[in-house]
Amino acid sequence: MEQLLEILQRINPNVDFINSKKLVTDKLIDSIDITSILAELEEKFDIEIDMEYVTPENLDSVEAMWNMIQELME
């Protein structure tokens, strides 16, 4: 999960990713951030994130993103 936090902080250092639980819902990250995050996650973790996974439920928190990554790596 540390690698995920490093990616998120690099993409948008102004967001408190550790304590925020509604990143998308509260518009703390925008579509450009999301696009960058998805691209970085695919490259770093060697996964393919289909559009069905691009939902607030999977992107609203670090924990949700990490769970999505773990699921896609299986």
PQR file with spaces between the fields and no chain letter, atoms N, CA, C, O and H, PARSE charges and radii, in Angstrom:
ATOM       1  N    MET     1       0.832   -1.201    0.000 -0.4000 1.5000
ATOM       2  CA   MET     1       0.000    0.000    0.000 -0.0000 2.0000
ATOM       3  C    MET     1       0.869    1.255    0.000  0.5500 1.7000
ATOM       4  O    MET     1       0.430    2.320   -0.435 -0.5500 1.4000
ATOM       5  N    GLU     2       2.086    1.130    0.482 -0.4000 1.5000
ATOM       6  CA   GLU     2       2.996    2.274    0.507 -0.0000 2.0000
ATOM       7  C    GLU     2       3.277    2.784   -0.903  0.5500 1.7000
ATOM       8  O    GLU     2       3.371    3.991   -1.126 -0.5500 1.4000
ATOM       9  H    GLU     2       2.443    0.265    0.835  0.4000 1.0000
ATOM      10  N    GLN     3       3.412    1.860   -1.852 -0.4000 1.5000
ATOM      11  CA   GLN     3       3.635    2.261   -3.247 -0.0000 2.0000
ATOM      12  C    GLN     3       2.441    3.039   -3.780  0.5500 1.7000
ATOM      13  O    GLN     3       2.608    4.012   -4.514 -0.5500 1.4000
ATOM      14  H    GLN     3       3.336    0.879   -1.671  0.4000 1.0000
ATOM      15  N    LEU     4       1.254    2.616   -3.417 -0.4000 1.5000
ATOM      16  CA   LEU     4       0.037    3.315   -3.828 -0.0000 2.0000
ATOM      17  C    LEU     4       0.033    4.732   -3.272  0.5500 1.7000
ATOM      18  O    LEU     4      -0.252    5.682   -4.002 -0.5500 1.4000
ATOM      19  H    LEU     4       1.119    1.824   -2.820  0.4000 1.0000
ATOM      20  N    LEU     5       0.341    4.882   -2.002 -0.4000 1.5000
ATOM      21  CA   LEU     5       0.370    6.225   -1.398 -0.0000 2.0000
ATOM      22  C    LEU     5       1.403    7.121   -2.063  0.5500 1.7000
ATOM      23  O    LEU     5       1.156    8.312   -2.251 -0.5500 1.4000
ATOM      24  H    LEU     5       0.572    4.110   -1.409  0.4000 1.0000
ATOM      25  N    GLU     6       2.551    6.567   -2.421 -0.4000 1.5000
ATOM      26  CA   GLU     6       3.585    7.347   -3.106 -0.0000 2.0000
ATOM      27  C    GLU     6       3.068    7.855   -4.453  0.5500 1.7000
ATOM      28  O    GLU     6       3.291    9.011   -4.815 -0.5500 1.4000
ATOM      29  H    GLU     6       2.750    5.600   -2.269  0.4000 1.0000
ATOM      30  N    ILE     7       2.385    6.991   -5.184 -0.4000 1.5000
ATOM      31  CA   ILE     7       1.821    7.384   -6.484 -0.0000 2.0000
ATOM      32  C    ILE     7       0.808    8.507   -6.295  0.5500 1.7000
ATOM      33  O    ILE     7       0.853    9.517   -6.998 -0.5500 1.4000
ATOM      34  H    ILE     7       2.204    6.053   -4.890  0.4000 1.0000
ATOM      35  N    LEU     8      -0.106    8.328   -5.345 -0.4000 1.5000
ATOM      36  CA   LEU     8      -1.151    9.329   -5.116 -0.0000 2.0000
ATOM      37  C    LEU     8      -0.572   10.671   -4.696  0.5500 1.7000
ATOM      38  O    LEU     8      -1.010   11.715   -5.181 -0.5500 1.4000
ATOM      39  H    LEU     8      -0.143    7.508   -4.774  0.4000 1.0000
ATOM      40  N    GLN     9       0.401   10.654   -3.805 -0.4000 1.5000
ATOM      41  CA   GLN     9       1.023   11.901   -3.344 -0.0000 2.0000
ATOM      42  C    GLN     9       1.757   12.611   -4.475  0.5500 1.7000
ATOM      43  O    GLN     9       1.769   13.840   -4.545 -0.5500 1.4000
ATOM      44  H    GLN     9       0.756    9.807   -3.411  0.4000 1.0000
ATOM      45  N    ARG    10       2.368   11.829   -5.358 -0.4000 1.5000
ATOM      46  CA   ARG    10       3.079   12.429   -6.492 -0.0000 2.0000
ATOM      47  C    ARG    10       2.090   13.083   -7.463  0.5500 1.7000
ATOM      48  O    ARG    10       2.367   14.149   -8.013 -0.5500 1.4000
ATOM      49  H    ARG    10       2.359   10.831   -5.302  0.4000 1.0000
ATOM      50  N    ILE    11       0.944   12.443   -7.668 -0.4000 1.5000
ATOM      51  CA   ILE    11      -0.041   12.971   -8.614 -0.0000 2.0000
ATOM      52  C    ILE    11      -0.732   14.214   -8.060  0.5500 1.7000
ATOM      53  O    ILE    11      -0.929   15.185   -8.790 -0.5500 1.4000
ATOM      54  H    ILE    11       0.719   11.577   -7.221  0.4000 1.0000
ATOM      55  N    ASN    12      -1.103   14.195   -6.778 -0.4000 1.5000
ATOM      56  CA   ASN    12      -1.759   15.354   -6.180 -0.0000 2.0000
ATOM      57  C    ASN    12      -1.315   15.498   -4.725  0.5500 1.7000
ATOM      58  O    ASN    12      -1.953   14.957   -3.822 -0.5500 1.4000
ATOM      59  H    ASN    12      -0.942   13.405   -6.186  0.4000 1.0000
ATOM      60  N    PRO    13      -0.217   16.230   -4.500 -0.5600 1.5000
ATOM      61  CA   PRO    13       0.326   16.362   -3.138  0.2800 2.0000
ATOM      62  C    PRO    13      -0.545   17.197   -2.194  0.5500 1.7000
ATOM      63  O    PRO    13      -0.268   17.250   -0.995 -0.5500 1.4000
ATOM      64  N    ASN    14      -1.579   17.840   -2.706 -0.4000 1.5000
ATOM      65  CA   ASN    14      -2.430   18.696   -1.871 -0.0000 2.0000
ATOM      66  C    ASN    14      -3.563   17.949   -1.180  0.5500 1.7000
ATOM      67  O    ASN    14      -4.312   18.545   -0.405 -0.5500 1.4000
ATOM      68  H    ASN    14      -1.803   17.797   -3.679  0.4000 1.0000
ATOM      69  N    VAL    15      -3.698   16.654   -1.449 -0.4000 1.5000
ATOM      70  CA   VAL    15      -4.795   15.870   -0.881 -0.0000 2.0000
ATOM      71  C    VAL    15      -4.275   14.988    0.256  0.5500 1.7000
ATOM      72  O    VAL    15      -3.206   14.387    0.152 -0.5500 1.4000
ATOM      73  H    VAL    15      -3.089   16.171   -2.078  0.4000 1.0000
ATOM      74  N    ASP    16      -5.044   14.922    1.333 -0.4000 1.5000
ATOM      75  CA   ASP    16      -4.731   14.037    2.453 -0.0000 2.0000
ATOM      76  C    ASP    16      -5.326   12.663    2.147  0.5500 1.7000
ATOM      77  O    ASP    16      -6.441   12.348    2.563 -0.5500 1.4000
ATOM      78  H    ASP    16      -5.913   15.411    1.418  0.4000 1.0000
ATOM      79  N    PHE    17      -4.568   11.858    1.419 -0.4000 1.5000
ATOM      80  CA   PHE    17      -5.079   10.561    0.981 -0.0000 2.0000
ATOM      81  C    PHE    17      -5.270    9.594    2.135  0.5500 1.7000
ATOM      82  O    PHE    17      -6.129    8.716    2.064 -0.5500 1.4000
ATOM      83  H    PHE    17      -3.662   12.113    1.081  0.4000 1.0000
ATOM      84  N    ILE    18      -4.497    9.736    3.182 -0.4000 1.5000
ATOM      85  CA   ILE    18      -4.588    8.806    4.308 -0.0000 2.0000
ATOM      86  C    ILE    18      -5.906    8.961    5.061  0.5500 1.7000
ATOM      87  O    ILE    18      -6.514    7.960    5.441 -0.5500 1.4000
ATOM      88  H    ILE    18      -3.799   10.450    3.239  0.4000 1.0000
ATOM      89  N    ASN    19      -6.349   10.165    5.280 -0.4000 1.5000
ATOM      90  CA   ASN    19      -7.546   10.405    6.086 -0.0000 2.0000
ATOM      91  C    ASN    19      -8.820   10.647    5.279  0.5500 1.7000
ATOM      92  O    ASN    19      -9.913   10.614    5.844 -0.5500 1.4000
ATOM      93  H    ASN    19      -5.855   10.978    4.972  0.4000 1.0000
ATOM      94  N    SER    20      -8.707   10.885    3.993 -0.4000 1.5000
ATOM      95  CA   SER    20      -9.885   11.165    3.165 -0.0000 2.0000
ATOM      96  C    SER    20     -10.556    9.869    2.745  0.5500 1.7000
ATOM      97  O    SER    20      -9.896    8.938    2.284 -0.5500 1.4000
ATOM      98  H    SER    20      -7.819   10.912    3.534  0.4000 1.0000
ATOM      99  N    LYS    21     -11.855    9.816    2.904 -0.4000 1.5000
ATOM     100  CA   LYS    21     -12.623    8.610    2.587 -0.0000 2.0000
ATOM     101  C    LYS    21     -13.587    8.815    1.421  0.5500 1.7000
ATOM     102  O    LYS    21     -14.280    7.882    1.016 -0.5500 1.4000
ATOM     103  H    LYS    21     -12.391   10.572    3.279  0.4000 1.0000
ATOM     104  N    LYS    22     -13.632   10.029    0.884 -0.4000 1.5000
ATOM     105  CA   LYS    22     -14.535   10.328   -0.237 -0.0000 2.0000
ATOM     106  C    LYS    22     -13.802   11.186   -1.264  0.5500 1.7000
ATOM     107  O    LYS    22     -14.211   12.308   -1.559 -0.5500 1.4000
ATOM     108  H    LYS    22     -13.069   10.787    1.214  0.4000 1.0000
ATOM     109  N    LEU    23     -12.727   10.646   -1.795 -0.4000 1.5000
ATOM     110  CA   LEU    23     -11.882   11.393   -2.729 -0.0000 2.0000
ATOM     111  C    LEU    23     -12.635   11.844   -3.971  0.5500 1.7000
ATOM     112  O    LEU    23     -12.503   12.988   -4.404 -0.5500 1.4000
ATOM     113  H    LEU    23     -12.395    9.733   -1.555  0.4000 1.0000
ATOM     114  N    VAL    24     -13.418   10.946   -4.536 -0.4000 1.5000
ATOM     115  CA   VAL    24     -14.184   11.267   -5.746 -0.0000 2.0000
ATOM     116  C    VAL    24     -15.467   11.995   -5.372  0.5500 1.7000
ATOM     117  O    VAL    24     -15.791   13.031   -5.953 -0.5500 1.4000
ATOM     118  H    VAL    24     -13.525   10.016   -4.184  0.4000 1.0000
ATOM     119  N    THR    25     -16.192   11.457   -4.408 -0.4000 1.5000
ATOM     120  CA   THR    25     -17.479   12.012   -4.005 -0.0000 2.0000
ATOM     121  C    THR    25     -17.359   13.470   -3.563  0.5500 1.7000
ATOM     122  O    THR    25     -18.199   14.299   -3.912 -0.5500 1.4000
ATOM     123  H    THR    25     -15.929   10.615   -3.937  0.4000 1.0000
ATOM     124  N    ASP    26     -16.316   13.780   -2.797 -0.4000 1.5000
ATOM     125  CA   ASP    26     -16.113   15.153   -2.325 -0.0000 2.0000
ATOM     126  C    ASP    26     -15.271   15.992   -3.287  0.5500 1.7000
ATOM     127  O    ASP    26     -14.886   17.118   -2.971 -0.5500 1.4000
ATOM     128  H    ASP    26     -15.633   13.107   -2.513  0.4000 1.0000
ATOM     129  N    LYS    27     -14.993   15.435   -4.452 -0.4000 1.5000
ATOM     130  CA   LYS    27     -14.243   16.128   -5.518 -0.0000 2.0000
ATOM     131  C    LYS    27     -12.860   16.596   -5.068  0.5500 1.7000
ATOM     132  O    LYS    27     -12.407   17.678   -5.439 -0.5500 1.4000
ATOM     133  H    LYS    27     -15.306   14.520   -4.709  0.4000 1.0000
ATOM     134  N    LEU    28     -12.201   15.767   -4.264 -0.4000 1.5000
ATOM     135  CA   LEU    28     -10.831   16.061   -3.859 -0.0000 2.0000
ATOM     136  C    LEU    28      -9.852   15.710   -4.971  0.5500 1.7000
ATOM     137  O    LEU    28      -8.763   16.277   -5.062 -0.5500 1.4000
ATOM     138  H    LEU    28     -12.570   14.888   -3.962  0.4000 1.0000
ATOM     139  N    ILE    29     -10.262   14.756   -5.822 -0.4000 1.5000
ATOM     140  CA   ILE    29      -9.501   14.452   -7.031 -0.0000 2.0000
ATOM     141  C    ILE    29     -10.444   14.614   -8.219  0.5500 1.7000
ATOM     142  O    ILE    29     -11.636   14.316   -8.140 -0.5500 1.4000
ATOM     143  H    ILE    29     -11.147   14.296   -5.748  0.4000 1.0000
ATOM     144  N    ASP    30      -9.872   15.098   -9.325 -0.4000 1.5000
ATOM     145  CA   ASP    30     -10.693   15.339  -10.515 -0.0000 2.0000
ATOM     146  C    ASP    30     -10.410   14.286  -11.581  0.5500 1.7000
ATOM     147  O    ASP    30      -9.639   13.353  -11.359 -0.5500 1.4000
ATOM     148  H    ASP    30      -8.904   15.340   -9.390  0.4000 1.0000
ATOM     149  N    SER    31     -11.034   14.446  -12.725 -0.4000 1.5000
ATOM     150  CA   SER    31     -10.909   13.444  -13.789 -0.0000 2.0000
ATOM     151  C    SER    31      -9.476   13.320  -14.302  0.5500 1.7000
ATOM     152  O    SER    31      -9.051   12.232  -14.690 -0.5500 1.4000
ATOM     153  H    SER    31     -11.660   15.205  -12.905  0.4000 1.0000
ATOM     154  N    ILE    32      -8.742   14.405  -14.307 -0.4000 1.5000
ATOM     155  CA   ILE    32      -7.343   14.346  -14.737 -0.0000 2.0000
ATOM     156  C    ILE    32      -6.529   13.542  -13.726  0.5500 1.7000
ATOM     157  O    ILE    32      -5.698   12.719  -14.110 -0.5500 1.4000
ATOM     158  H    ILE    32      -9.087   15.289  -13.991  0.4000 1.0000
ATOM     159  N    ASP    33      -6.768   13.779  -12.429 -0.4000 1.5000
ATOM     160  CA   ASP    33      -6.106   12.995  -11.388 -0.0000 2.0000
ATOM     161  C    ASP    33      -6.443   11.516  -11.543  0.5500 1.7000
ATOM     162  O    ASP    33      -5.562   10.659  -11.471 -0.5500 1.4000
ATOM     163  H    ASP    33      -7.443   14.447  -12.117  0.4000 1.0000
ATOM     164  N    ILE    34      -7.710   11.227  -11.754 -0.4000 1.5000
ATOM     165  CA   ILE    34      -8.151    9.831  -11.862 -0.0000 2.0000
ATOM     166  C    ILE    34      -7.483    9.147  -13.048  0.5500 1.7000
ATOM     167  O    ILE    34      -7.023    8.011  -12.935 -0.5500 1.4000
ATOM     168  H    ILE    34      -8.426   11.923  -11.812  0.4000 1.0000
ATOM     169  N    THR    35      -7.428    9.829  -14.175 -0.4000 1.5000
ATOM     170  CA   THR    35      -6.779    9.266  -15.360 -0.0000 2.0000
ATOM     171  C    THR    35      -5.310    8.974  -15.074  0.5500 1.7000
ATOM     172  O    THR    35      -4.800    7.917  -15.445 -0.5500 1.4000
ATOM     173  H    THR    35      -7.802   10.752  -14.268  0.4000 1.0000
ATOM     174  N    SER    36      -4.640    9.897  -14.423 -0.4000 1.5000
ATOM     175  CA   SER    36      -3.228    9.707  -14.077 -0.0000 2.0000
ATOM     176  C    SER    36      -3.052    8.560  -13.088  0.5500 1.7000
ATOM     177  O    SER    36      -2.146    7.739  -13.233 -0.5500 1.4000
ATOM     178  H    SER    36      -5.054   10.755  -14.122  0.4000 1.0000
ATOM     179  N    ILE    37      -3.915    8.510  -12.093 -0.4000 1.5000
ATOM     180  CA   ILE    37      -3.849    7.448  -11.091 -0.0000 2.0000
ATOM     181  C    ILE    37      -4.027    6.085  -11.753  0.5500 1.7000
ATOM     182  O    ILE    37      -3.250    5.166  -11.494 -0.5500 1.4000
ATOM     183  H    ILE    37      -4.651    9.177  -11.975  0.4000 1.0000
ATOM     184  N    LEU    38      -5.034    5.948  -12.596 -0.4000 1.5000
ATOM     185  CA   LEU    38      -5.299    4.675  -13.251 -0.0000 2.0000
ATOM     186  C    LEU    38      -4.112    4.233  -14.105  0.5500 1.7000
ATOM     187  O    LEU    38      -3.725    3.065  -14.078 -0.5500 1.4000
ATOM     188  H    LEU    38      -5.665    6.695  -12.805  0.4000 1.0000
ATOM     189  N    ALA    39      -3.544    5.153  -14.850 -0.4000 1.5000
ATOM     190  CA   ALA    39      -2.392    4.824  -15.701 -0.0000 2.0000
ATOM     191  C    ALA    39      -1.204    4.372  -14.856  0.5500 1.7000
ATOM     192  O    ALA    39      -0.540    3.388  -15.181 -0.5500 1.4000
ATOM     193  H    ALA    39      -3.858    6.102  -14.872  0.4000 1.0000
ATOM     194  N    GLU    40      -0.945    5.089  -13.782 -0.4000 1.5000
ATOM     195  CA   GLU    40       0.179    4.741  -12.887 -0.0000 2.0000
ATOM     196  C    GLU    40      -0.045    3.385  -12.227  0.5500 1.7000
ATOM     197  O    GLU    40       0.886    2.587  -12.114 -0.5500 1.4000
ATOM     198  H    GLU    40      -1.484    5.889  -13.518  0.4000 1.0000
ATOM     199  N    LEU    41      -1.281    3.121  -11.787 -0.4000 1.5000
ATOM     200  CA   LEU    41      -1.575    1.847  -11.135 -0.0000 2.0000
ATOM     201  C    LEU    41      -1.407    0.681  -12.102  0.5500 1.7000
ATOM     202  O    LEU    41      -0.862   -0.362  -11.742 -0.5500 1.4000
ATOM     203  H    LEU    41      -2.037    3.769  -11.878  0.4000 1.0000
ATOM     204  N    GLU    42      -1.877    0.866  -13.325 -0.4000 1.5000
ATOM     205  CA   GLU    42      -1.736   -0.193  -14.319 -0.0000 2.0000
ATOM     206  C    GLU    42      -0.264   -0.510  -14.570  0.5500 1.7000
ATOM     207  O    GLU    42       0.123   -1.674  -14.666 -0.5500 1.4000
ATOM     208  H    GLU    42      -2.320    1.714  -13.618  0.4000 1.0000
ATOM     209  N    GLU    43       0.542    0.529  -14.675 -0.4000 1.5000
ATOM     210  CA   GLU    43       1.968    0.329  -14.940 -0.0000 2.0000
ATOM     211  C    GLU    43       2.691   -0.268  -13.736  0.5500 1.7000
ATOM     212  O    GLU    43       3.430   -1.242  -13.878 -0.5500 1.4000
ATOM     213  H    GLU    43       0.228    1.475  -14.597  0.4000 1.0000
ATOM     214  N    LYS    44       2.485    0.300  -12.569 -0.4000 1.5000
ATOM     215  CA   LYS    44       3.206   -0.115  -11.361 -0.0000 2.0000
ATOM     216  C    LYS    44       2.862   -1.533  -10.934  0.5500 1.7000
ATOM     217  O    LYS    44       3.744   -2.303  -10.554 -0.5500 1.4000
ATOM     218  H    LYS    44       1.885    1.091  -12.453  0.4000 1.0000
ATOM     219  N    PHE    45       1.580   -1.878  -10.998 -0.4000 1.5000
ATOM     220  CA   PHE    45       1.138   -3.176  -10.489 -0.0000 2.0000
ATOM     221  C    PHE    45       0.866   -4.197  -11.591  0.5500 1.7000
ATOM     222  O    PHE    45       0.405   -5.305  -11.314 -0.5500 1.4000
ATOM     223  H    PHE    45       0.864   -1.253  -11.307  0.4000 1.0000
ATOM     224  N    ASP    46       1.155   -3.819  -12.861 -0.4000 1.5000
ATOM     225  CA   ASP    46       0.980   -4.708  -14.006 -0.0000 2.0000
ATOM     226  C    ASP    46      -0.437   -5.296  -14.040  0.5500 1.7000
ATOM     227  O    ASP    46      -0.635   -6.509  -14.103 -0.5500 1.4000
ATOM     228  H    ASP    46       1.529   -2.920  -13.086  0.4000 1.0000
ATOM     229  N    ILE    47      -1.407   -4.383  -13.994 -0.4000 1.5000
ATOM     230  CA   ILE    47      -2.811   -4.770  -14.038 -0.0000 2.0000
ATOM     231  C    ILE    47      -3.510   -3.993  -15.152  0.5500 1.7000
ATOM     232  O    ILE    47      -2.983   -3.004  -15.661 -0.5500 1.4000
ATOM     233  H    ILE    47      -1.246   -3.398  -13.942  0.4000 1.0000
ATOM     234  N    GLU    48      -4.691   -4.451  -15.516 -0.4000 1.5000
ATOM     235  CA   GLU    48      -5.525   -3.722  -16.478 -0.0000 2.0000
ATOM     236  C    GLU    48      -6.828   -3.361  -15.771  0.5500 1.7000
ATOM     237  O    GLU    48      -7.558   -4.234  -15.303 -0.5500 1.4000
ATOM     238  H    GLU    48      -5.120   -5.255  -15.103  0.4000 1.0000
ATOM     239  N    ILE    49      -7.105   -2.065  -15.703 -0.4000 1.5000
ATOM     240  CA   ILE    49      -8.299   -1.588  -15.017 -0.0000 2.0000
ATOM     241  C    ILE    49      -9.375   -1.279  -16.059  0.5500 1.7000
ATOM     242  O    ILE    49      -9.335   -0.246  -16.727 -0.5500 1.4000
ATOM     243  H    ILE    49      -6.512   -1.356  -16.083  0.4000 1.0000
ATOM     244  N    ASP    50     -10.326   -2.188  -16.183 -0.4000 1.5000
ATOM     245  CA   ASP    50     -11.427   -1.992  -17.118 -0.0000 2.0000
ATOM     246  C    ASP    50     -12.370   -0.915  -16.591  0.5500 1.7000
ATOM     247  O    ASP    50     -12.370   -0.600  -15.401 -0.5500 1.4000
ATOM     248  H    ASP    50     -10.359   -3.027  -15.640  0.4000 1.0000
ATOM     249  N    MET    51     -13.167   -0.360  -17.487 -0.4000 1.5000
ATOM     250  CA   MET    51     -14.083    0.726  -17.117 -0.0000 2.0000
ATOM     251  C    MET    51     -15.065    0.323  -16.014  0.5500 1.7000
ATOM     252  O    MET    51     -15.520    1.182  -15.259 -0.5500 1.4000
ATOM     253  H    MET    51     -13.168   -0.616  -18.454  0.4000 1.0000
ATOM     254  N    GLU    52     -15.395   -0.946  -15.908 -0.4000 1.5000
ATOM     255  CA   GLU    52     -16.322   -1.382  -14.859 -0.0000 2.0000
ATOM     256  C    GLU    52     -15.765   -1.125  -13.456  0.5500 1.7000
ATOM     257  O    GLU    52     -16.521   -1.058  -12.487 -0.5500 1.4000
ATOM     258  H    GLU    52     -15.026   -1.644  -16.521  0.4000 1.0000
ATOM     259  N    TYR    53     -14.437   -0.982  -13.353 -0.4000 1.5000
ATOM     260  CA   TYR    53     -13.805   -0.723  -12.061 -0.0000 2.0000
ATOM     261  C    TYR    53     -13.682    0.778  -11.752  0.5500 1.7000
ATOM     262  O    TYR    53     -13.383    1.157  -10.620 -0.5500 1.4000
ATOM     263  H    TYR    53     -13.823   -1.036  -14.140  0.4000 1.0000
ATOM     264  N    VAL    54     -13.911    1.615  -12.745 -0.4000 1.5000
ATOM     265  CA   VAL    54     -13.744    3.059  -12.575 -0.0000 2.0000
ATOM     266  C    VAL    54     -15.039    3.625  -11.989  0.5500 1.7000
ATOM     267  O    VAL    54     -15.861    4.215  -12.691 -0.5500 1.4000
ATOM     268  H    VAL    54     -14.154    1.307  -13.665  0.4000 1.0000
ATOM     269  N    THR    55     -15.187    3.426  -10.691 -0.4000 1.5000
ATOM     270  CA   THR    55     -16.375    3.874   -9.961 -0.0000 2.0000
ATOM     271  C    THR    55     -15.930    4.563   -8.674  0.5500 1.7000
ATOM     272  O    THR    55     -14.835    4.298   -8.179 -0.5500 1.4000
ATOM     273  H    THR    55     -14.520    2.947  -10.121  0.4000 1.0000
ATOM     274  N    PRO    56     -16.762    5.439   -8.132 -0.5600 1.5000
ATOM     275  CA   PRO    56     -16.403    6.061   -6.849  0.2800 2.0000
ATOM     276  C    PRO    56     -16.120    5.024   -5.764  0.5500 1.7000
ATOM     277  O    PRO    56     -15.252    5.232   -4.916 -0.5500 1.4000
ATOM     278  N    GLU    57     -16.847    3.916   -5.788 -0.4000 1.5000
ATOM     279  CA   GLU    57     -16.638    2.889   -4.766 -0.0000 2.0000
ATOM     280  C    GLU    57     -15.209    2.345   -4.785  0.5500 1.7000
ATOM     281  O    GLU    57     -14.670    1.980   -3.740 -0.5500 1.4000
ATOM     282  H    GLU    57     -17.552    3.747   -6.477  0.4000 1.0000
ATOM     283  N    ASN    58     -14.600    2.291   -5.955 -0.4000 1.5000
ATOM     284  CA   ASN    58     -13.240    1.777   -6.084 -0.0000 2.0000
ATOM     285  C    ASN    58     -12.171    2.859   -5.975  0.5500 1.7000
ATOM     286  O    ASN    58     -10.986    2.549   -5.855 -0.5500 1.4000
ATOM     287  H    ASN    58     -15.037    2.588   -6.804  0.4000 1.0000
ATOM     288  N    LEU    59     -12.577    4.116   -6.017 -0.4000 1.5000
ATOM     289  CA   LEU    59     -11.593    5.205   -6.058 -0.0000 2.0000
ATOM     290  C    LEU    59     -11.756    6.228   -4.932  0.5500 1.7000
ATOM     291  O    LEU    59     -10.979    7.180   -4.857 -0.5500 1.4000
ATOM     292  H    LEU    59     -13.539    4.368   -6.115  0.4000 1.0000
ATOM     293  N    ASP    60     -12.734    6.056   -4.070 -0.4000 1.5000
ATOM     294  CA   ASP    60     -13.022    7.060   -3.041 -0.0000 2.0000
ATOM     295  C    ASP    60     -12.010    7.088   -1.895  0.5500 1.7000
ATOM     296  O    ASP    60     -11.924    8.084   -1.177 -0.5500 1.4000
ATOM     297  H    ASP    60     -13.366    5.283   -4.131  0.4000 1.0000
ATOM     298  N    SER    61     -11.249    6.018   -1.716 -0.4000 1.5000
ATOM     299  CA   SER    61     -10.273    5.993   -0.624 -0.0000 2.0000
ATOM     300  C    SER    61      -9.077    5.145   -1.024  0.5500 1.7000
ATOM     301  O    SER    61      -9.137    4.365   -1.975 -0.5500 1.4000
ATOM     302  H    SER    61     -11.319    5.209   -2.300  0.4000 1.0000
ATOM     303  N    VAL    62      -7.999    5.311   -0.283 -0.4000 1.5000
ATOM     304  CA   VAL    62      -6.806    4.511   -0.518 -0.0000 2.0000
ATOM     305  C    VAL    62      -7.135    3.031   -0.313  0.5500 1.7000
ATOM     306  O    VAL    62      -6.692    2.175   -1.079 -0.5500 1.4000
ATOM     307  H    VAL    62      -7.951    5.944    0.489  0.4000 1.0000
ATOM     308  N    GLU    63      -7.911    2.742    0.721 -0.4000 1.5000
ATOM     309  CA   GLU    63      -8.276    1.357    1.004 -0.0000 2.0000
ATOM     310  C    GLU    63      -9.063    0.748   -0.151  0.5500 1.7000
ATOM     311  O    GLU    63      -8.823   -0.397   -0.534 -0.5500 1.4000
ATOM     312  H    GLU    63      -8.271    3.437    1.343  0.4000 1.0000
ATOM     313  N    ALA    64     -10.004    1.516   -0.710 -0.4000 1.5000
ATOM     314  CA   ALA    64     -10.800    1.020   -1.838 -0.0000 2.0000
ATOM     315  C    ALA    64      -9.911    0.762   -3.055  0.5500 1.7000
ATOM     316  O    ALA    64     -10.066   -0.249   -3.740 -0.5500 1.4000
ATOM     317  H    ALA    64     -10.199    2.446   -0.399  0.4000 1.0000
ATOM     318  N    MET    65      -8.985    1.673   -3.318 -0.4000 1.5000
ATOM     319  CA   MET    65      -8.065    1.480   -4.445 -0.0000 2.0000
ATOM     320  C    MET    65      -7.201    0.250   -4.221  0.5500 1.7000
ATOM     321  O    MET    65      -6.987   -0.544   -5.137 -0.5500 1.4000
ATOM     322  H    MET    65      -8.859    2.495   -2.761  0.4000 1.0000
ATOM     323  N    TRP    66      -6.705    0.097   -2.999 -0.4000 1.5000
ATOM     324  CA   TRP    66      -5.841   -1.042   -2.684 -0.0000 2.0000
ATOM     325  C    TRP    66      -6.610   -2.357   -2.851  0.5500 1.7000
ATOM     326  O    TRP    66      -6.072   -3.328   -3.382 -0.5500 1.4000
ATOM     327  H    TRP    66      -6.878    0.742   -2.255  0.4000 1.0000
ATOM     328  N    ASN    67      -7.857   -2.386   -2.401 -0.4000 1.5000
ATOM     329  CA   ASN    67      -8.681   -3.588   -2.562 -0.0000 2.0000
ATOM     330  C    ASN    67      -8.894   -3.907   -4.044  0.5500 1.7000
ATOM     331  O    ASN    67      -8.855   -5.069   -4.447 -0.5500 1.4000
ATOM     332  H    ASN    67      -8.294   -1.597   -1.969  0.4000 1.0000
ATOM     333  N    MET    68      -9.118   -2.871   -4.844 -0.4000 1.5000
ATOM     334  CA   MET    68      -9.286   -3.062   -6.280 -0.0000 2.0000
ATOM     335  C    MET    68      -8.011   -3.634   -6.891  0.5500 1.7000
ATOM     336  O    MET    68      -8.070   -4.567   -7.692 -0.5500 1.4000
ATOM     337  H    MET    68      -9.150   -1.927   -4.516  0.4000 1.0000
ATOM     338  N    ILE    69      -6.867   -3.084   -6.522 -0.4000 1.5000
ATOM     339  CA   ILE    69      -5.583   -3.567   -7.040 -0.0000 2.0000
ATOM     340  C    ILE    69      -5.390   -5.030   -6.672  0.5500 1.7000
ATOM     341  O    ILE    69      -5.010   -5.840   -7.517 -0.5500 1.4000
ATOM     342  H    ILE    69      -6.819   -2.326   -5.872  0.4000 1.0000
ATOM     343  N    GLN    70      -5.647   -5.370   -5.419 -0.4000 1.5000
ATOM     344  CA   GLN    70      -5.488   -6.758   -4.972 -0.0000 2.0000
ATOM     345  C    GLN    70      -6.391   -7.697   -5.760  0.5500 1.7000
ATOM     346  O    GLN    70      -5.969   -8.787   -6.148 -0.5500 1.4000
ATOM     347  H    GLN    70      -5.955   -4.712   -4.732  0.4000 1.0000
ATOM     348  N    GLU    71      -7.621   -7.285   -5.996 -0.4000 1.5000
ATOM     349  CA   GLU    71      -8.559   -8.108   -6.753 -0.0000 2.0000
ATOM     350  C    GLU    71      -8.068   -8.318   -8.192  0.5500 1.7000
ATOM     351  O    GLU    71      -8.140   -9.424   -8.728 -0.5500 1.4000
ATOM     352  H    GLU    71      -7.964   -6.401   -5.681  0.4000 1.0000
ATOM     353  N    LEU    72      -7.574   -7.252   -8.799 -0.4000 1.5000
ATOM     354  CA   LEU    72      -7.117   -7.343  -10.196 -0.0000 2.0000
ATOM     355  C    LEU    72      -5.812   -8.121  -10.341  0.5500 1.7000
ATOM     356  O    LEU    72      -5.518   -8.640  -11.417 -0.5500 1.4000
ATOM     357  H    LEU    72      -7.515   -6.354   -8.364  0.4000 1.0000
ATOM     358  N    MET    73      -5.043   -8.202   -9.285 -0.4000 1.5000
ATOM     359  CA   MET    73      -3.772   -8.932   -9.346 -0.0000 2.0000
ATOM     360  C    MET    73      -3.989  -10.450   -9.192  0.5500 1.7000
ATOM     361  O    MET    73      -3.084  -11.234   -9.480 -0.5500 1.4000
ATOM     362  H    MET    73      -5.282   -7.780   -8.411  0.4000 1.0000
ATOM     363  N    GLU    74      -5.153  -10.855   -8.750 -0.4000 1.5000
ATOM     364  CA   GLU    74      -5.411  -12.294   -8.559 -0.0000 2.0000
ATOM     365  C    GLU    74      -5.588  -13.019   -9.864  0.5500 1.7000
ATOM     366  O    GLU    74      -5.810  -14.229   -9.873 -0.5500 1.4000
ATOM     367  H    GLU    74      -5.888  -10.219   -8.516  0.4000 1.0000
